[in-house]
Amino acid sequence: MKDERGVYYTPSLQHPEVRMYVRDNEGEIEFRLYNPNEPVIWEKHQWVPYGAIEAAAAMFREKNTDRNPLALYDLNIARKLLDN
């Protein structure tokens, strides 16, 4: 899907108003979250390369936490959207 902010998908079926925007930045896919209930997220957080998301996920695994940063970031969906 696409709107004035760019190409996006809905990362959570429970919260269809939340959008994950994706873009290709010189061959690296980047993500940026938008939640209309918390606009500060869009305003304060910039585009995040997928490599940084993977690094964060590795840190969480090392700490044996139940949090998984990869849950919202779907590289396969991003690639499909950007190929169209």
PDB file with one MODEL, atoms N, CA, C and O in Angstrom:
MODEL        1
ATOM      1  N   MET A   1       0.843  -1.174   0.000  1.00  0.00           N
ATOM      2  CA  MET A   1       0.000   0.000   0.000  1.00  0.00           C
ATOM      3  C   MET A   1       0.891   1.241   0.000  1.00  0.00           C
ATOM      4  O   MET A   1       2.084   1.169   0.294  1.00  0.00           O
ATOM      5  N   LYS A   2       0.301   2.347  -0.328  1.00  0.00           N
ATOM      6  CA  LYS A   2       1.084   3.577  -0.425  1.00  0.00           C
ATOM      7  C   LYS A   2       0.198   4.769  -0.078  1.00  0.00           C
ATOM      8  O   LYS A   2      -0.980   4.810  -0.434  1.00  0.00           O
ATOM      9  N   ASP A   3       0.784   5.732   0.620  1.00  0.00           N
ATOM     10  CA  ASP A   3       0.110   6.998   0.903  1.00  0.00           C
ATOM     11  C   ASP A   3       1.132   8.125   0.801  1.00  0.00           C
ATOM     12  O   ASP A   3       2.207   7.946   0.227  1.00  0.00           O
ATOM     13  N   GLU A   4       0.795   9.281   1.357  1.00  0.00           N
ATOM     14  CA  GLU A   4       1.681  10.442   1.237  1.00  0.00           C
ATOM     15  C   GLU A   4       3.035  10.255   1.932  1.00  0.00           C
ATOM     16  O   GLU A   4       3.995  10.942   1.583  1.00  0.00           O
ATOM     17  N   ARG A   5       3.133   9.348   2.900  1.00  0.00           N
ATOM     18  CA  ARG A   5       4.403   9.090   3.589  1.00  0.00           C
ATOM     19  C   ARG A   5       5.275   8.092   2.824  1.00  0.00           C
ATOM     20  O   ARG A   5       6.498   8.086   2.964  1.00  0.00           O
ATOM     21  N   GLY A   6       4.629   7.251   2.017  1.00  0.00           N
ATOM     22  CA  GLY A   6       5.377   6.261   1.251  1.00  0.00           C
ATOM     23  C   GLY A   6       4.689   4.904   1.235  1.00  0.00           C
ATOM     24  O   GLY A   6       3.481   4.792   1.444  1.00  0.00           O
ATOM     25  N   VAL A   7       5.490   3.884   0.981  1.00  0.00           N
ATOM     26  CA  VAL A   7       5.017   2.499   0.888  1.00  0.00           C
ATOM     27  C   VAL A   7       4.985   1.909   2.301  1.00  0.00           C
ATOM     28  O   VAL A   7       5.911   2.108   3.088  1.00  0.00           O
ATOM     29  N   TYR A   8       3.909   1.183   2.612  1.00  0.00           N
ATOM     30  CA  TYR A   8       3.777   0.632   3.964  1.00  0.00           C
ATOM     31  C   TYR A   8       3.004  -0.682   3.972  1.00  0.00           C
ATOM     32  O   TYR A   8       2.336  -1.052   3.006  1.00  0.00           O
ATOM     33  N   TYR A   9       3.125  -1.366   5.105  1.00  0.00           N
ATOM     34  CA  TYR A   9       2.281  -2.524   5.412  1.00  0.00           C
ATOM     35  C   TYR A   9       1.805  -2.376   6.845  1.00  0.00           C
ATOM     36  O   TYR A   9       2.318  -1.549   7.599  1.00  0.00           O
ATOM     37  N   THR A  10       0.827  -3.179   7.214  1.00  0.00           N
ATOM     38  CA  THR A  10       0.290  -3.164   8.576  1.00  0.00           C
ATOM     39  C   THR A  10       0.942  -4.300   9.352  1.00  0.00           C
ATOM     40  O   THR A  10       0.667  -5.465   9.066  1.00  0.00           O
ATOM     41  N   PRO A  11       1.805  -3.996  10.333  1.00  0.00           N
ATOM     42  CA  PRO A  11       2.542  -5.056  11.022  1.00  0.00           C
ATOM     43  C   PRO A  11       1.739  -5.820  12.075  1.00  0.00           C
ATOM     44  O   PRO A  11       2.167  -6.879  12.534  1.00  0.00           O
ATOM     45  N   SER A  12       0.587  -5.292  12.456  1.00  0.00           N
ATOM     46  CA  SER A  12      -0.209  -5.936  13.502  1.00  0.00           C
ATOM     47  C   SER A  12      -1.680  -5.923  13.112  1.00  0.00           C
ATOM     48  O   SER A  12      -2.274  -4.858  12.938  1.00  0.00           O
ATOM     49  N   LEU A  13      -2.257  -7.093  12.977  1.00  0.00           N
ATOM     50  CA  LEU A  13      -3.682  -7.175  12.648  1.00  0.00           C
ATOM     51  C   LEU A  13      -4.553  -6.626  13.770  1.00  0.00           C
ATOM     52  O   LEU A  13      -5.673  -6.180  13.520  1.00  0.00           O
ATOM     53  N   GLN A  14      -4.063  -6.653  14.984  1.00  0.00           N
ATOM     54  CA  GLN A  14      -4.808  -6.116  16.126  1.00  0.00           C
ATOM     55  C   GLN A  14      -4.860  -4.595  16.111  1.00  0.00           C
ATOM     56  O   GLN A  14      -5.736  -3.993  16.731  1.00  0.00           O
ATOM     57  N   HIS A  15      -3.928  -3.981  15.408  1.00  0.00           N
ATOM     58  CA  HIS A  15      -3.846  -2.516  15.354  1.00  0.00           C
ATOM     59  C   HIS A  15      -3.668  -2.059  13.902  1.00  0.00           C
ATOM     60  O   HIS A  15      -2.574  -1.652  13.512  1.00  0.00           O
ATOM     61  N   PRO A  16      -4.734  -2.124  13.105  1.00  0.00           N
ATOM     62  CA  PRO A  16      -4.610  -1.791  11.680  1.00  0.00           C
ATOM     63  C   PRO A  16      -4.256  -0.337  11.395  1.00  0.00           C
ATOM     64  O   PRO A  16      -3.864  -0.006  10.276  1.00  0.00           O
ATOM     65  N   GLU A  17      -4.389   0.528  12.384  1.00  0.00           N
ATOM     66  CA  GLU A  17      -4.031   1.933  12.184  1.00  0.00           C
ATOM     67  C   GLU A  17      -2.521   2.156  12.207  1.00  0.00           C
ATOM     68  O   GLU A  17      -2.039   3.186  11.735  1.00  0.00           O
ATOM     69  N   VAL A  18      -1.771   1.194  12.754  1.00  0.00           N
ATOM     70  CA  VAL A  18      -0.316   1.300  12.830  1.00  0.00           C
ATOM     71  C   VAL A  18       0.263   0.843  11.496  1.00  0.00           C
ATOM     72  O   VAL A  18      -0.148  -0.173  10.936  1.00  0.00           O
ATOM     73  N   ARG A  19       1.222   1.613  11.002  1.00  0.00           N
ATOM     74  CA  ARG A  19       1.819   1.311   9.703  1.00  0.00           C
ATOM     75  C   ARG A  19       3.336   1.239   9.805  1.00  0.00           C
ATOM     76  O   ARG A  19       3.972   2.003  10.531  1.00  0.00           O
ATOM     77  N   MET A  20       3.890   0.299   9.058  1.00  0.00           N
ATOM     78  CA  MET A  20       5.344   0.194   8.946  1.00  0.00           C
ATOM     79  C   MET A  20       5.712   0.612   7.527  1.00  0.00           C
ATOM     80  O   MET A  20       5.373  -0.059   6.553  1.00  0.00           O
ATOM     81  N   TYR A  21       6.406   1.722   7.440  1.00  0.00           N
ATOM     82  CA  TYR A  21       6.837   2.228   6.140  1.00  0.00           C
ATOM     83  C   TYR A  21       8.181   1.609   5.781  1.00  0.00           C
ATOM     84  O   TYR A  21       9.016   1.345   6.646  1.00  0.00           O
ATOM     85  N   VAL A  22       8.368   1.385   4.489  1.00  0.00           N
ATOM     86  CA  VAL A  22       9.606   0.782   4.013  1.00  0.00           C
ATOM     87  C   VAL A  22      10.132   1.579   2.827  1.00  0.00           C
ATOM     88  O   VAL A  22       9.370   2.175   2.066  1.00  0.00           O
ATOM     89  N   ARG A  23      11.449   1.573   2.692  1.00  0.00           N
ATOM     90  CA  ARG A  23      12.071   2.202   1.530  1.00  0.00           C
ATOM     91  C   ARG A  23      13.400   1.507   1.247  1.00  0.00           C
ATOM     92  O   ARG A  23      13.979   0.847   2.110  1.00  0.00           O
ATOM     93  N   ASP A  24      13.852   1.674   0.034  1.00  0.00           N
ATOM     94  CA  ASP A  24      15.157   1.171  -0.372  1.00  0.00           C
ATOM     95  C   ASP A  24      16.106   2.360  -0.379  1.00  0.00           C
ATOM     96  O   ASP A  24      15.877   3.347  -1.079  1.00  0.00           O
ATOM     97  N   ASN A  25      17.157   2.261   0.395  1.00  0.00           N
ATOM     98  CA  ASN A  25      18.154   3.323   0.467  1.00  0.00           C
ATOM     99  C   ASN A  25      19.476   2.760  -0.041  1.00  0.00           C
ATOM    100  O   ASN A  25      20.255   2.180   0.715  1.00  0.00           O
ATOM    101  N   GLU A  26      19.708   2.941  -1.326  1.00  0.00           N
ATOM    102  CA  GLU A  26      20.939   2.466  -1.968  1.00  0.00           C
ATOM    103  C   GLU A  26      21.164   0.974  -1.731  1.00  0.00           C
ATOM    104  O   GLU A  26      22.272   0.547  -1.408  1.00  0.00           O
ATOM    105  N   GLY A  27      20.105   0.193  -1.894  1.00  0.00           N
ATOM    106  CA  GLY A  27      20.210  -1.257  -1.772  1.00  0.00           C
ATOM    107  C   GLY A  27      19.923  -1.815  -0.395  1.00  0.00           C
ATOM    108  O   GLY A  27      19.832  -3.032  -0.234  1.00  0.00           O
ATOM    109  N   GLU A  28      19.780  -0.964   0.596  1.00  0.00           N
ATOM    110  CA  GLU A  28      19.455  -1.446   1.946  1.00  0.00           C
ATOM    111  C   GLU A  28      18.023  -1.038   2.287  1.00  0.00           C
ATOM    112  O   GLU A  28      17.640   0.125   2.157  1.00  0.00           O
ATOM    113  N   ILE A  29      17.254  -2.013   2.719  1.00  0.00           N
ATOM    114  CA  ILE A  29      15.871  -1.733   3.077  1.00  0.00           C
ATOM    115  C   ILE A  29      15.824  -1.125   4.471  1.00  0.00           C
ATOM    116  O   ILE A  29      16.454  -1.614   5.409  1.00  0.00           O
ATOM    117  N   GLU A  30      15.057  -0.041   4.579  1.00  0.00           N
ATOM    118  CA  GLU A  30      14.898   0.667   5.853  1.00  0.00           C
ATOM    119  C   GLU A  30      13.424   0.703   6.242  1.00  0.00           C
ATOM    120  O   GLU A  30      12.535   0.645   5.392  1.00  0.00           O
ATOM    121  N   PHE A  31      13.191   0.799   7.538  1.00  0.00           N
ATOM    122  CA  PHE A  31      11.853   0.772   8.102  1.00  0.00           C
ATOM    123  C   PHE A  31      11.619   2.008   8.973  1.00  0.00           C
ATOM    124  O   PHE A  31      12.550   2.575   9.546  1.00  0.00           O
ATOM    125  N   ARG A  32      10.348   2.405   9.053  1.00  0.00           N
ATOM    126  CA  ARG A  32       9.974   3.520   9.933  1.00  0.00           C
ATOM    127  C   ARG A  32       8.521   3.325  10.362  1.00  0.00           C
ATOM    128  O   ARG A  32       7.633   3.165   9.524  1.00  0.00           O
ATOM    129  N   LEU A  33       8.292   3.341  11.657  1.00  0.00           N
ATOM    130  CA  LEU A  33       6.975   3.060  12.231  1.00  0.00           C
ATOM    131  C   LEU A  33       6.143   4.324  12.374  1.00  0.00           C
ATOM    132  O   LEU A  33       6.643   5.375  12.774  1.00  0.00           O
ATOM    133  N   TYR A  34       4.851   4.201  12.035  1.00  0.00           N
ATOM    134  CA  TYR A  34       3.904   5.294  12.240  1.00  0.00           C
ATOM    135  C   TYR A  34       2.706   4.773  13.019  1.00  0.00           C
ATOM    136  O   TYR A  34       2.068   3.795  12.627  1.00  0.00           O
ATOM    137  N   ASN A  35       2.413   5.437  14.122  1.00  0.00           N
ATOM    138  CA  ASN A  35       1.244   5.121  14.933  1.00  0.00           C
ATOM    139  C   ASN A  35       0.491   6.436  15.150  1.00  0.00           C
ATOM    140  O   ASN A  35       1.009   7.335  15.813  1.00  0.00           O
ATOM    141  N   PRO A  36      -0.721   6.563  14.604  1.00  0.00           N
ATOM    142  CA  PRO A  36      -1.444   7.834  14.728  1.00  0.00           C
ATOM    143  C   PRO A  36      -1.771   8.198  16.178  1.00  0.00           C
ATOM    144  O   PRO A  36      -2.017   9.364  16.486  1.00  0.00           O
ATOM    145  N   ASN A  37      -1.773   7.204  17.064  1.00  0.00           N
ATOM    146  CA  ASN A  37      -2.030   7.466  18.478  1.00  0.00           C
ATOM    147  C   ASN A  37      -0.791   7.963  19.212  1.00  0.00           C
ATOM    148  O   ASN A  37      -0.888   8.492  20.320  1.00  0.00           O
ATOM    149  N   GLU A  38       0.369   7.791  18.594  1.00  0.00           N
ATOM    150  CA  GLU A  38       1.638   8.248  19.173  1.00  0.00           C
ATOM    151  C   GLU A  38       2.494   8.885  18.070  1.00  0.00           C
ATOM    152  O   GLU A  38       3.513   8.315  17.681  1.00  0.00           O
ATOM    153  N   PRO A  39       2.095  10.056  17.564  1.00  0.00           N
ATOM    154  CA  PRO A  39       2.821  10.669  16.444  1.00  0.00           C
ATOM    155  C   PRO A  39       4.279  10.994  16.758  1.00  0.00           C
ATOM    156  O   PRO A  39       5.079  11.179  15.840  1.00  0.00           O
ATOM    157  N   VAL A  40       4.631  11.064  18.022  1.00  0.00           N
ATOM    158  CA  VAL A  40       6.013  11.368  18.396  1.00  0.00           C
ATOM    159  C   VAL A  40       6.964  10.287  17.876  1.00  0.00           C
ATOM    160  O   VAL A  40       8.134  10.571  17.619  1.00  0.00           O
ATOM    161  N   ILE A  41       6.479   9.054  17.717  1.00  0.00           N
ATOM    162  CA  ILE A  41       7.328   7.981  17.196  1.00  0.00           C
ATOM    163  C   ILE A  41       7.822   8.355  15.808  1.00  0.00           C
ATOM    164  O   ILE A  41       9.012   8.229  15.520  1.00  0.00           O
ATOM    165  N   TRP A  42       6.923   8.813  14.946  1.00  0.00           N
ATOM    166  CA  TRP A  42       7.315   9.212  13.590  1.00  0.00           C
ATOM    167  C   TRP A  42       8.214  10.443  13.618  1.00  0.00           C
ATOM    168  O   TRP A  42       9.190  10.533  12.874  1.00  0.00           O
ATOM    169  N   GLU A  43       7.874  11.370  14.474  1.00  0.00           N
ATOM    170  CA  GLU A  43       8.621  12.630  14.531  1.00  0.00           C
ATOM    171  C   GLU A  43      10.041  12.455  15.060  1.00  0.00           C
ATOM    172  O   GLU A  43      10.968  13.093  14.561  1.00  0.00           O
ATOM    173  N   LYS A  44      10.222  11.607  16.054  1.00  0.00           N
ATOM    174  CA  LYS A  44      11.518  11.495  16.731  1.00  0.00           C
ATOM    175  C   LYS A  44      12.411  10.381  16.195  1.00  0.00           C
ATOM    176  O   LYS A  44      13.631  10.443  16.350  1.00  0.00           O
ATOM    177  N   HIS A  45      11.827   9.374  15.571  1.00  0.00           N
ATOM    178  CA  HIS A  45      12.615   8.239  15.097  1.00  0.00           C
ATOM    179  C   HIS A  45      12.765   8.301  13.588  1.00  0.00           C
ATOM    180  O   HIS A  45      11.794   8.508  12.859  1.00  0.00           O
ATOM    181  N   GLN A  46      13.962   8.122  13.144  1.00  0.00           N
ATOM    182  CA  GLN A  46      14.257   8.175  11.715  1.00  0.00           C
ATOM    183  C   GLN A  46      14.161   6.777  11.101  1.00  0.00           C
ATOM    184  O   GLN A  46      13.766   5.821  11.767  1.00  0.00           O
ATOM    185  N   TRP A  47      14.521   6.676   9.849  1.00  0.00           N
ATOM    186  CA  TRP A  47      14.535   5.409   9.152  1.00  0.00           C
ATOM    187  C   TRP A  47      15.604   4.505   9.760  1.00  0.00           C
ATOM    188  O   TRP A  47      16.708   4.953  10.071  1.00  0.00           O
ATOM    189  N   VAL A  48      15.259   3.214   9.927  1.00  0.00           N
ATOM    190  CA  VAL A  48      16.171   2.254  10.541  1.00  0.00           C
ATOM    191  C   VAL A  48      16.522   1.173   9.517  1.00  0.00           C
ATOM    192  O   VAL A  48      15.629   0.506   8.993  1.00  0.00           O
ATOM    193  N   PRO A  49      17.806   0.996   9.231  1.00  0.00           N
ATOM    194  CA  PRO A  49      18.200  -0.058   8.301  1.00  0.00           C
ATOM    195  C   PRO A  49      17.950  -1.440   8.908  1.00  0.00           C
ATOM    196  O   PRO A  49      18.058  -1.627  10.119  1.00  0.00           O
ATOM    197  N   TYR A  50      17.615  -2.396   8.053  1.00  0.00           N
ATOM    198  CA  TYR A  50      17.315  -3.742   8.548  1.00  0.00           C
ATOM    199  C   TYR A  50      18.506  -4.343   9.290  1.00  0.00           C
ATOM    200  O   TYR A  50      18.315  -5.104  10.239  1.00  0.00           O
ATOM    201  N   GLY A  51      19.716  -4.019   8.881  1.00  0.00           N
ATOM    202  CA  GLY A  51      20.901  -4.520   9.583  1.00  0.00           C
ATOM    203  C   GLY A  51      20.933  -4.106  11.040  1.00  0.00           C
ATOM    204  O   GLY A  51      21.340  -4.891  11.897  1.00  0.00           O
ATOM    205  N   ALA A  52      20.511  -2.890  11.336  1.00  0.00           N
ATOM    206  CA  ALA A  52      20.462  -2.417  12.724  1.00  0.00           C
ATOM    207  C   ALA A  52      19.379  -3.161  13.513  1.00  0.00           C
ATOM    208  O   ALA A  52      19.537  -3.424  14.705  1.00  0.00           O
ATOM    209  N   ILE A  53      18.292  -3.490  12.839  1.00  0.00           N
ATOM    210  CA  ILE A  53      17.208  -4.237  13.492  1.00  0.00           C
ATOM    211  C   ILE A  53      17.697  -5.644  13.834  1.00  0.00           C
ATOM    212  O   ILE A  53      17.416  -6.152  14.919  1.00  0.00           O
ATOM    213  N   GLU A  54      18.425  -6.269  12.916  1.00  0.00           N
ATOM    214  CA  GLU A  54      18.984  -7.599  13.189  1.00  0.00           C
ATOM    215  C   GLU A  54      19.975  -7.554  14.354  1.00  0.00           C
ATOM    216  O   GLU A  54      20.005  -8.466  15.180  1.00  0.00           O
ATOM    217  N   ALA A  55      20.782  -6.500  14.420  1.00  0.00           N
ATOM    218  CA  ALA A  55      21.749  -6.362  15.515  1.00  0.00           C
ATOM    219  C   ALA A  55      21.031  -6.220  16.845  1.00  0.00           C
ATOM    220  O   ALA A  55      21.452  -6.801  17.845  1.00  0.00           O
ATOM    221  N   ALA A  56      19.946  -5.449  16.866  1.00  0.00           N
ATOM    222  CA  ALA A  56      19.162  -5.298  18.095  1.00  0.00           C
ATOM    223  C   ALA A  56      18.554  -6.628  18.505  1.00  0.00           C
ATOM    224  O   ALA A  56      18.528  -6.954  19.692  1.00  0.00           O
ATOM    225  N   ALA A  57      18.071  -7.391  17.553  1.00  0.00           N
ATOM    226  CA  ALA A  57      17.482  -8.698  17.865  1.00  0.00           C
ATOM    227  C   ALA A  57      18.526  -9.621  18.477  1.00  0.00           C
ATOM    228  O   ALA A  57      18.222 -10.367  19.408  1.00  0.00           O
ATOM    229  N   ALA A  58      19.751  -9.580  17.966  1.00  0.00           N
ATOM    230  CA  ALA A  58      20.831 -10.403  18.519  1.00  0.00           C
ATOM    231  C   ALA A  58      21.129 -10.007  19.959  1.00  0.00           C
ATOM    232  O   ALA A  58      21.374 -10.870  20.801  1.00  0.00           O
ATOM    233  N   MET A  59      21.110  -8.711  20.248  1.00  0.00           N
ATOM    234  CA  MET A  59      21.349  -8.255  21.622  1.00  0.00           C
ATOM    235  C   MET A  59      20.255  -8.761  22.565  1.00  0.00           C
ATOM    236  O   MET A  59      20.543  -9.183  23.685  1.00  0.00           O
ATOM    237  N   PHE A  60      19.001  -8.717  22.110  1.00  0.00           N
ATOM    238  CA  PHE A  60      17.905  -9.208  22.942  1.00  0.00           C
ATOM    239  C   PHE A  60      18.042 -10.708  23.187  1.00  0.00           C
ATOM    240  O   PHE A  60      17.774 -11.177  24.293  1.00  0.00           O
ATOM    241  N   ARG A  61      18.458 -11.467  22.169  1.00  0.00           N
ATOM    242  CA  ARG A  61      18.649 -12.916  22.337  1.00  0.00           C
ATOM    243  C   ARG A  61      19.754 -13.188  23.341  1.00  0.00           C
ATOM    244  O   ARG A  61      19.628 -14.094  24.164  1.00  0.00           O
ATOM    245  N   GLU A  62      20.838 -12.421  23.289  1.00  0.00           N
ATOM    246  CA  GLU A  62      21.952 -12.607  24.221  1.00  0.00           C
ATOM    247  C   GLU A  62      21.521 -12.373  25.669  1.00  0.00           C
ATOM    248  O   GLU A  62      22.038 -13.007  26.589  1.00  0.00           O
ATOM    249  N   LYS A  63      20.578 -11.466  25.860  1.00  0.00           N
ATOM    250  CA  LYS A  63      20.095 -11.147  27.204  1.00  0.00           C
ATOM    251  C   LYS A  63      18.952 -12.066  27.630  1.00  0.00           C
ATOM    252  O   LYS A  63      18.399 -11.912  28.719  1.00  0.00           O
ATOM    253  N   ASN A  64      18.602 -13.019  26.769  1.00  0.00           N
ATOM    254  CA  ASN A  64      17.526 -13.975  27.051  1.00  0.00           C
ATOM    255  C   ASN A  64      16.219 -13.297  27.404  1.00  0.00           C
ATOM    256  O   ASN A  64      15.522 -13.716  28.327  1.00  0.00           O
ATOM    257  N   THR A  65      15.890 -12.251  26.671  1.00  0.00           N
ATOM    258  CA  THR A  65      14.607 -11.591  26.906  1.00  0.00           C
ATOM    259  C   THR A  65      13.558 -12.192  25.975  1.00  0.00           C
ATOM    260  O   THR A  65      13.900 -12.824  24.975  1.00  0.00           O
ATOM    261  N   ASP A  66      12.307 -11.998  26.297  1.00  0.00           N
ATOM    262  CA  ASP A  66      11.225 -12.489  25.453  1.00  0.00           C
ATOM    263  C   ASP A  66      10.902 -11.522  24.323  1.00  0.00           C
ATOM    264  O   ASP A  66      10.113 -11.843  23.434  1.00  0.00           O
ATOM    265  N   ARG A  67      11.499 -10.361  24.355  1.00  0.00           N
ATOM    266  CA  ARG A  67      11.222  -9.362  23.314  1.00  0.00           C
ATOM    267  C   ARG A  67      11.929  -9.750  22.030  1.00  0.00           C
ATOM    268  O   ARG A  67      13.072 -10.208  22.044  1.00  0.00           O
ATOM    269  N   ASN A  68      11.226  -9.559  20.916  1.00  0.00           N
ATOM    270  CA  ASN A  68      11.791  -9.858  19.613  1.00  0.00           C
ATOM    271  C   ASN A  68      11.584  -8.655  18.700  1.00  0.00           C
ATOM    272  O   ASN A  68      10.487  -8.468  18.174  1.00  0.00           O
ATOM    273  N   PRO A  69      12.611  -7.840  18.504  1.00  0.00           N
ATOM    274  CA  PRO A  69      12.467  -6.657  17.660  1.00  0.00           C
ATOM    275  C   PRO A  69      12.105  -6.997  16.213  1.00  0.00           C
ATOM    276  O   PRO A  69      11.580  -6.151  15.489  1.00  0.00           O
ATOM    277  N   LEU A  70      12.382  -8.220  15.795  1.00  0.00           N
ATOM    278  CA  LEU A  70      12.078  -8.595  14.418  1.00  0.00           C
ATOM    279  C   LEU A  70      10.587  -8.809  14.178  1.00  0.00           C
ATOM    280  O   LEU A  70      10.157  -8.903  13.028  1.00  0.00           O
ATOM    281  N   ALA A  71       9.798  -8.886  15.234  1.00  0.00           N
ATOM    282  CA  ALA A  71       8.375  -9.192  15.088  1.00  0.00           C
ATOM    283  C   ALA A  71       7.630  -8.184  14.207  1.00  0.00           C
ATOM    284  O   ALA A  71       6.732  -8.577  13.463  1.00  0.00           O
ATOM    285  N   LEU A  72       7.972  -6.932  14.272  1.00  0.00           N
ATOM    286  CA  LEU A  72       7.283  -5.901  13.482  1.00  0.00           C
ATOM    287  C   LEU A  72       7.896  -5.679  12.112  1.00  0.00           C
ATOM    288  O   LEU A  72       7.257  -5.118  11.221  1.00  0.00           O
ATOM    289  N   TYR A  73       9.129  -6.118  11.945  1.00  0.00           N
ATOM    290  CA  TYR A  73       9.885  -5.810  10.733  1.00  0.00           C
ATOM    291  C   TYR A  73       9.956  -7.039   9.842  1.00  0.00           C
ATOM    292  O   TYR A  73      10.675  -7.990  10.148  1.00  0.00           O
ATOM    293  N   ASP A  74       9.217  -7.024   8.746  1.00  0.00           N
ATOM    294  CA  ASP A  74       9.157  -8.173   7.853  1.00  0.00           C
ATOM    295  C   ASP A  74       9.889  -7.847   6.552  1.00  0.00           C
ATOM    296  O   ASP A  74       9.378  -7.132   5.690  1.00  0.00           O
ATOM    297  N   LEU A  75      11.090  -8.390   6.439  1.00  0.00           N
ATOM    298  CA  LEU A  75      11.934  -8.106   5.285  1.00  0.00           C
ATOM    299  C   LEU A  75      11.311  -8.637   3.993  1.00  0.00           C
ATOM    300  O   LEU A  75      11.426  -7.998   2.947  1.00  0.00           O
ATOM    301  N   ASN A  76      10.662  -9.785   4.052  1.00  0.00           N
ATOM    302  CA  ASN A  76      10.053 -10.355   2.851  1.00  0.00           C
ATOM    303  C   ASN A  76       8.909  -9.482   2.335  1.00  0.00           C
ATOM    304  O   ASN A  76       8.810  -9.233   1.133  1.00  0.00           O
ATOM    305  N   ILE A  77       8.059  -9.024   3.226  1.00  0.00           N
ATOM    306  CA  ILE A  77       6.972  -8.143   2.813  1.00  0.00           C
ATOM    307  C   ILE A  77       7.541  -6.840   2.252  1.00  0.00           C
ATOM    308  O   ILE A  77       7.062  -6.340   1.234  1.00  0.00           O
ATOM    309  N   ALA A  78       8.555  -6.294   2.909  1.00  0.00           N
ATOM    310  CA  ALA A  78       9.166  -5.053   2.438  1.00  0.00           C
ATOM    311  C   ALA A  78       9.708  -5.226   1.020  1.00  0.00           C
ATOM    312  O   ALA A  78       9.499  -4.365   0.166  1.00  0.00           O
ATOM    313  N   ARG A  79      10.396  -6.324   0.772  1.00  0.00           N
ATOM    314  CA  ARG A  79      10.936  -6.557  -0.572  1.00  0.00           C
ATOM    315  C   ARG A  79       9.827  -6.650  -1.610  1.00  0.00           C
ATOM    316  O   ARG A  79       9.932  -6.076  -2.694  1.00  0.00           O
ATOM    317  N   LYS A  80       8.765  -7.375  -1.274  1.00  0.00           N
ATOM    318  CA  LYS A  80       7.634  -7.511  -2.214  1.00  0.00           C
ATOM    319  C   LYS A  80       7.018  -6.152  -2.523  1.00  0.00           C
ATOM    320  O   LYS A  80       6.740  -5.842  -3.681  1.00  0.00           O
ATOM    321  N   LEU A  81       6.805  -5.348  -1.493  1.00  0.00           N
ATOM    322  CA  LEU A  81       6.204  -4.032  -1.698  1.00  0.00           C
ATOM    323  C   LEU A  81       7.088  -3.135  -2.557  1.00  0.00           C
ATOM    324  O   LEU A  81       6.594  -2.401  -3.413  1.00  0.00           O
ATOM    325  N   LEU A  82       8.373  -3.197  -2.326  1.00  0.00           N
ATOM    326  CA  LEU A  82       9.295  -2.324  -3.045  1.00  0.00           C
ATOM    327  C   LEU A  82       9.560  -2.799  -4.476  1.00  0.00           C
ATOM    328  O   LEU A  82      10.001  -2.016  -5.317  1.00  0.00           O
ATOM    329  N   ASP A  83       9.293  -4.072  -4.753  1.00  0.00           N
ATOM    330  CA  ASP A  83       9.459  -4.587  -6.112  1.00  0.00           C
ATOM    331  C   ASP A  83       8.333  -4.157  -7.033  1.00  0.00           C
ATOM    332  O   ASP A  83       8.490  -4.179  -8.254  1.00  0.00           O
ATOM    333  N   ASN A  84       7.196  -3.766  -6.467  1.00  0.00           N
ATOM    334  CA  ASN A  84       6.045  -3.379  -7.281  1.00  0.00           C
ATOM    335  C   ASN A  84       6.150  -1.955  -7.768  1.00  0.00           C
ATOM    336  O   ASN A  84       5.259  -1.474  -8.469  1.00  0.00           O
TER     337      ASN A  84
ENDMDL
END
